[in-house]
Amino acid sequence: MSKGTLFDKVWDLHTVGMLPSGQTQLFIGLHLIHEVTSPQAFAMLRERGLKVLFPHRTVATVDHIVPTENQARPFADSLAEEMMQALERSCQEHNITFYNVGSGSQGIVHVIAPEQGLTQPGMTIACGDSHTSTHGAFGAIAFGIGTSQVRDVLASQTLALSKLKVRKVEVNGTLNPGVYAKDVILHIIRTLGVKGGVGYAYEFAGSTFEQMNMEERMTVCNMAIEGGARCGYINPDKVTFEYLQGREFAPKESEWEQAVSWWTSIRSEADAIYDDVVVFDASQIAPTVTWGITPGQGIAVDEVVPAPENLPEAEQPIAVEAYRYMDLAPGKPLQGTKVDVCFIGSCTNGRIGDLREAAKFAKGRHVAEGIKAFVVPGSEQVKKQAEAEGLHQIFLEAGFEWREPGCSMCLAMNPDKLEGRQLSASSSNRNFKGRQGSSSGRTLLMSPAMVVAAAVTGEVSDVRELLSGIQQ
Amino acid sequence: MSQVKAVSGRGIPLVGNDIDTDRIIPARFLRCVTFDGLGAQVFADDRAQAPGQHPFDQPQYQGANILVVNGNFGCGSSREHAPQAIAKWGIQAIIGESFAEIFFGNCVAMGIPCVTADPATTKRLQTLLAADAQMPIQVSLEALQVQCGDFSAPVFLVEGIRQMLISGTWDACGQLVAQTNQIRTTASRLPYLSWEHLTAS
């Protein structure tokens, strides 16, 4: 059993008590809600005559359903409009802070909470969205929950949970040019498997993560859930503190010093005990692309699609299913495969750093003929910053569309969808069957820079071949 | 809240590892403010791809209430819409090699046991149910056993969860809300609650 890790310290501090079931009643420091998984929870509260216990510890925004082209109200989709109104009503009724479209602070929930300084080290954070693991980048224990649990947090600010084991996932060394945080996490999931993390929290440690900025760390923790780990975290350090300082909800003045001191104290001890440790060498990680229908079906861009006999027996059936669905042949290279749609955005890769990096590769190039390529900033603040830096001009001149913030085609609950069997090069987090809105649509996950490489060549390409002349 | 000591009825096999929640209920069906009506949409895209071939469409499995799956069932999104859709179709218990955690937790909160069994057991159950959809099947949480025709095998469920289901205390909300004093005590020792000036607007 783990001991002395950040996970243990934060878990113990937030423990309210033990429940008769043997589960822990855990206090949730910050609860984030959005329009998709909360309306039924508010309805359950009403049915049971319950109130929101700590209304000022819940913050709302709208992201999944918002159109990224025409955001005029009422939304063209009457179901989306109904959900929007339900959230507006619930927030008003329960006195919950709501960052609505046009507020200047709306965006994907996992982009805006860090941006506002709401996400801080040492917190427990819950949200009715599996990518809540993102917030672990700050040294918070953050996980996705279902709607009944959203109800529980609203009513009690606590959850009934079983404690997780802790696996230290250590990556050491410097990443090669053209290799990004996205490649690191795709490589980890490819190696440990999509269910390798079930029952674990992942502590991402080692010099590679220490060298990453906060946005890169968020990309890594975001996809912990794709490896089966309900939460992933990185110990807070100077990089974390510098990111937080001055943000809207970050501690100020004398409280800042106290905060830094406490945040430092909750780091995993040097002699902490882990339930498991795995070690990777950063120099061995290449630009990585998924070829199949789970985020664990990834290969280096210059590898071939694996043959079934080279895979563990348990993974062979889903590989066979993936060849058929993706229309890819084992033993053949993925590089050179024609793509139809290129998407840059999502809670994985829709932050300003992602757009800056993508723009470096888009500058002076042009989207290949017949390709639909679009960039969706993760939040209104990201959009504003990108426009102040002229990134939107670079994208527009290169033939990309420049959109309004939202979840967009990561999960296609809004007008952004694949059509038919289109193949998408996507900076998002899931390549499940039908994920991007067409029941036969196909998704290749990759870094934003790799998406640009695919867009300008019209096919899956190695971003390292576009590196010359680009300042890293 | 009802006690869940055993679930009996007829089984439905669904073969495959890593069946994710996007497949269980595609995102477009999440555009709703209630869970009503999700039952008809469960596995909508998988069913549309193979008309009439999906177990949830096959006549012999209509009315089944125990779903038998393989590994990592329910991975992906946290959407409770997934177990809600399965439950509204008629499923009351799930047997599998392993379950994704958020999916498992959502099922507990709905009073649906997700019990695990070794791969040989789930495969055997799937084979038996494919051969005879009418074969009676029972999952007993008290005996931690599955019985399907003449075949029986042990199943596993975390003890605390098993007790919650058997005693009818699987809906944690009431227990959590009852601890308001302890909740406030815990809150009072969290340094960040006073630093973060996030007061109700």
Interface residues (C-beta under 8 A of the other chain):
Chain A: L13 H14 T15 V16 G17 L19 P20 S21 G22 Q23 Q25 F27 G29 V36 T37 P39 Q40 A43 R48 L50 L53 F54 P55 H56 R57 V59 H64 I65 D77 L79 A80 E82 M83 A86 N95 I96 T97 L118 Q120 G122 M123 G128 D129 S130 T132 F143 G144 I145 G146 T147 S148 Q149 R151 D152 A155 S156 Q157 T158 L159 A160 L161 S162 V194 K195 V198 G199 I225 G228 R230 F249 A250 P251 K252 E255 Q258 A259 W262 T294 A314 E315 P317 I318 E321 L411 A412 M413 R430 F432 K433 G434 R435 G437 S439 S440
Chain B: G16 N17 D18 D20 D22 R23 P26 A27 R28 L30 R31 C32 V33 T34 F35 A44 D45 D46 A48 Q49 G71 N72 C75 G76 S77 S78 R79 E80 H81 P83 S98 A100 E101 I102 G105 N106 A109 M110 V158 E159 G160 I161 Q163 M164 T169 D171 A172 C173 Q175 L176 V177 Q179 T180 Q182 I183 T185 T186 A187 R189 L190 P191 Y192 L193 S194 W195 E196 H197 L198 T199 A200 S201
